[in-house]
């Protein structure tokens, strides 16, 4: 019989800041969706997510640790700036697609991405676009990730000087 040694902390992968931001982006989109559909307030939702969701296990599913400050910044930033963000997002859509026609999850993704493009200038455009395309892929199997890519690329041209389009 051989003795098994428990895995050392050296073999446990370190959770990088970028991964924590990605988890924060996903949680922010979920929170924004929940607020849009259920009408809950920003303070209530942020408190719920920080206490019970970010990095927690829910119904047997383990949520990745998330950068709580990034999560709060995205959620509160979108809520505070939604009236300014929506017309800009609308301008990035085709004429026959008003923002109100989009799925609530897709609206939340676009609002979060638009807020980051306009307010987190230290984060490269390609990172923001790629992260939110990945979030869209977590929720949708159809063309929605392509829509996120196209709209956020258009918005990057309005908001940023480092406007390298994302190739998807």
C-alpha positions in Angstrom: 0.0 0.0 0.0 1.4 3.4 -0.9 0.9 6.4 1.1 -0.7 9.4 -0.7 0.3 12.9 0.3 -2.2 15.7 0.1 -1.6 18.2 -2.7 0.7 21.0 -1.6 -0.3 24.6 -1.9 2.3 24.8 -4.6 0.3 22.6 -6.8 -2.9 24.6 -6.2 -3.3 27.1 -9.0 -3.2 30.7 -7.9 -6.3 32.7 -8.8 -5.0 35.7 -10.8 -6.4 39.2 -10.6 -7.5 39.0 -14.2 -9.6 35.9 -13.5 -11.1 37.6 -10.5 -12.1 40.5 -12.7 -13.6 38.1 -15.2 -15.7 36.6 -12.4 -16.7 40.0 -11.3 -17.8 40.9 -14.8 -20.0 37.8 -15.0 -21.5 38.5 -11.6 -22.1 42.1 -12.5 -24.0 41.1 -15.6 -26.1 38.7 -13.5 -26.7 41.4 -10.9 -27.7 43.9 -13.6 -30.1 41.4 -15.1 -31.6 40.7 -11.7 -32.1 44.4 -11.1 -33.6 44.9 -14.6 -36.1 42.0 -14.2 -36.8 42.1 -10.5 -36.5 45.8 -9.8 -34.2 45.4 -6.8 -32.0 48.3 -5.8 -28.3 48.5 -6.3 -27.4 48.5 -2.6 -29.5 45.4 -2.0 -28.1 43.5 -5.0 -24.5 44.4 -4.3 -24.9 43.3 -0.6 -26.5 40.0 -1.6 -23.8 39.2 -4.1 -21.0 40.0 -1.8 -22.5 38.1 1.1 -23.8 35.0 -0.7 -22.5 34.7 -4.3 -19.0 35.9 -5.0 -16.7 32.9 -4.4 -19.5 30.9 -2.7 -21.2 27.6 -3.4 -24.8 27.8 -4.4 -27.0 24.8 -5.2 -23.8 22.6 -5.5 -22.2 25.0 -8.0 -19.0 26.8 -6.9 -18.7 30.4 -8.0 -15.2 31.6 -8.7 -13.7 34.2 -6.4 -14.4 37.6 -7.8 -12.8 41.1 -7.4 -15.5 42.6 -5.2 -14.4 46.2 -5.8 -14.5 45.6 -9.6 -18.0 44.1 -9.3 -19.2 47.0 -7.2 -17.7 49.5 -9.6 -19.3 48.0 -12.7 -22.8 47.5 -11.1 -22.9 51.0 -9.5 -21.3 52.6 -12.6 -23.9 51.2 -14.9 -26.8 52.2 -12.6 -25.5 55.7 -12.2 -24.8 56.2 -15.9 -27.5 54.2 -17.5 -29.3 57.2 -19.0 -26.1 58.3 -20.7 -25.0 54.7 -21.7 -28.3 53.6 -23.3 -28.3 56.1 -26.2 -24.6 55.4 -26.9 -25.4 51.6 -27.0 -28.4 52.3 -29.1 -26.2 54.1 -31.6 -24.1 51.0 -31.9 -27.0 48.8 -32.8 -28.6 48.5 -36.3 -31.5 50.8 -36.9 -34.1 48.0 -36.7 -32.9 46.9 -33.2 -33.9 49.3 -30.4 -32.3 48.6 -27.0 -35.7 47.6 -25.6 -36.0 44.8 -28.1 -32.8 43.1 -26.8 -32.9 40.3 -24.3 -32.4 41.6 -20.7 -29.1 39.7 -20.4 -27.8 41.1 -23.6 -28.7 44.6 -22.4 -26.8 44.0 -19.2 -23.7 42.8 -21.0 -23.7 45.8 -23.4 -24.3 48.2 -20.5 -21.4 46.8 -18.4 -19.1 46.7 -21.4 -20.0 50.2 -22.4 -19.4 51.5 -18.9 -16.0 49.9 -18.7 -15.0 51.3 -22.1 -16.0 54.8 -21.0 -14.6 54.6 -17.5 -11.8 52.1 -17.2 -9.3 53.7 -19.6 -6.5 51.7 -18.0 -8.0 48.4 -19.3 -7.2 47.8 -23.0 -10.2 47.7 -25.3 -9.4 44.2 -26.5 -9.5 42.9 -22.9 -12.9 44.5 -22.2 -14.4 43.3 -25.5 -13.1 39.8 -25.2 -14.3 39.4 -21.6 -17.8 40.5 -22.4 -17.9 38.3 -25.5 -17.0 35.4 -23.2 -19.7 36.4 -20.8 -22.2 36.4 -23.7 -21.0 32.9 -24.7 -21.8 31.8 -21.1 -25.4 32.7 -21.7 -26.0 32.4 -25.4 -25.4 29.8 -28.2 -26.5 32.0 -31.1 -25.4 35.3 -32.6 -25.5 37.3 -29.4 -21.7 37.0 -28.7 -21.1 38.4 -32.3 -23.5 41.2 -31.5 -21.6 42.0 -28.3 -18.4 42.0 -30.2 -19.7 44.3 -32.9 -21.4 46.8 -30.6 -18.6 47.1 -28.2 -16.1 47.5 -31.0 -18.2 50.4 -32.4 -18.4 51.9 -28.9 -14.7 51.6 -28.4 -14.2 53.9 -31.5 -16.3 56.5 -29.7 -14.8 56.2 -26.2 -11.1 55.2 -26.8 -7.9 56.1 -28.6 -6.5 52.6 -28.3 -9.3 51.4 -30.6 -7.9 48.1 -31.8 -10.9 46.1 -32.9 -11.4 42.6 -31.4 -11.1 39.8 -33.9 -13.7 37.1 -33.1 
